[in-house]
Amino acid sequence: MPRTLIYAPRARDDLAAIRRWLTQPGSGTAARRRLAAIRNAINRLRELPCEGGYRALYEIIPDTGRNETAGDVRVLRVFGPGQDRRTL
């Protein structure tokens, strides 16, 4: 059974900023595909870990250490490649 995916407010803000950046005029179809890939990767957290150039910081609630028994996924932050992460 898939886990529930919960977004922290800062993660929602991060995703909104990424969406604005990748959908600005002239960004093209490659940027829109990247945005879709980010969304798909985050959605896959319900089943599997996230991979790719963007990084999603998340926690499992409760974290039992086992895929079969771990709880829901809460997305805390989303960072793009080269983005400053010192503000955690």
N, C-alpha and C positions, 0 to 999 in steps of 0.2 A: 504494500500500500504506500503510495507517495506521501511524503511529509508535507506539512503546510509550509508555505514560504511566506515569511514575515519580513517587511522592510522597515528598518529604522528610519527615522525622519532624515538623517544626514545622507543615508543611502538613496532615498528618493530624490533629495536635492542633487546628489552626484549624478544620478541617471538623467535628471532633467537637464543639467548642464551638458552632459555628453550628448543628449538628444539635440539640444540647441546647436551644439558645435557641428555635429554630423549631418544636420538637416538644413544648415544655412544655405542661402542661395548660391548655386554653382557647385555645391558639394558633390553632386553626381551620384550615380547608382552604386559605386563601390562603397561610398560612405554609408548609404542606406543599408547595404548588405552587411557592413560591419556592425551597425546598430542592431540589426536583426540577429546577428551572431552573438552579440553581447546578451541580448534578451534570452536567446535560446540557451546559452551557457549557464546563465543564472537559473533558468527554469530547470536545467538538468541537475542542479544542486539537490533537488528533491530525491534523486536517485544516486548520482555520482558526483565526485569532486569537479570543480571548475578548472578549465584550462584556457590558455590563450594570452594575447598581449595585454588585455585588460585584466585587472585583478579585483576580485570581489572578496572582501573580508566578511566572514560569516561565523556564526556560532551555532552549535546544535543544542537544542533544549529538549529534554535532558540528553547529555552526551554520555552514552554508555560505552563508547569505544567500539561498538559493533554496528555495522550497517543495518543488520536485521532488526535491531532493537533501539537504535538511536531515535531521538524525537524530531521535532520540527526544526526547520532551518530559518534563522533570522539573519538577513543580509544587513551588515553594519555600515559598510562603505563600499564604494566602487571607484577605482582609480584607473586612469588611462596610462599608456606607456610614457615613461619619463615624467609623469606628474609628481610633484612634491608631496611626499607622504609624511612629512614631519608634523603635520597638524592633527595627527591621530588623537 
